Amino acid sequence: MNGVSKSAVVAGQTDASTIGDIVLTGCIVSGSSSTAGLVGVASNTTIEGCSCNAWVKSSGTLTGGVCSLMVEGRVENTMFTGTVEGGYITGGIVGQFSGDAEKCTNAGDVSGTSTVGGIAGILAYQNRQKNVIHCFNIGNVRGTTEVGGIAGYSLSTCCNYD
């Protein structure tokens, strides 16, 4: 799969949707922005019980193993195994994330220029409490600045990490 913006195997963009029990194996996705293995951009969407083994490559902003940008959504019982290569804001599960994550695992290699995380490049929780519970990164995470095993950068004003 090769696109320019909002490129992914299942959907380029979703709103108020549930995506569940999808297994992707050996997929290659490339784009210039908002590029991911499963969903490019998701709003008010739940992704649950999915497994994504892909090579996701983006030359621009917002790259994720599962989703590039999730606004007010939920990711649960989802795993990424593969390779994510992005620029600014790159994550093993989600590039930029404002929502709840539970029982997510990144076992893939994640690399980007800056703001790179094993679960999310940016956790953007503002004005509402959001949770990252029982999420694990066991993959390699590489970047130049703002690099973390769970998140490269957190904009949290209140949240619980477990």
Secondary structure, DSSP 8 states (H G I E B T S, - for coil): -B-SEEE-SSEEEEES-EEES-EEEEEEEEESEEEESSEEEEES-EEES-EEEEEEEESSS-EESSEEEEEEEEEES-EE-SEEE-SEEEESSEEEEEEEEES-EE-SEEE-SEEEESSEEEE---SS-EEEES-EE-S-EE-SEEEESSEEEE--SSEEE-
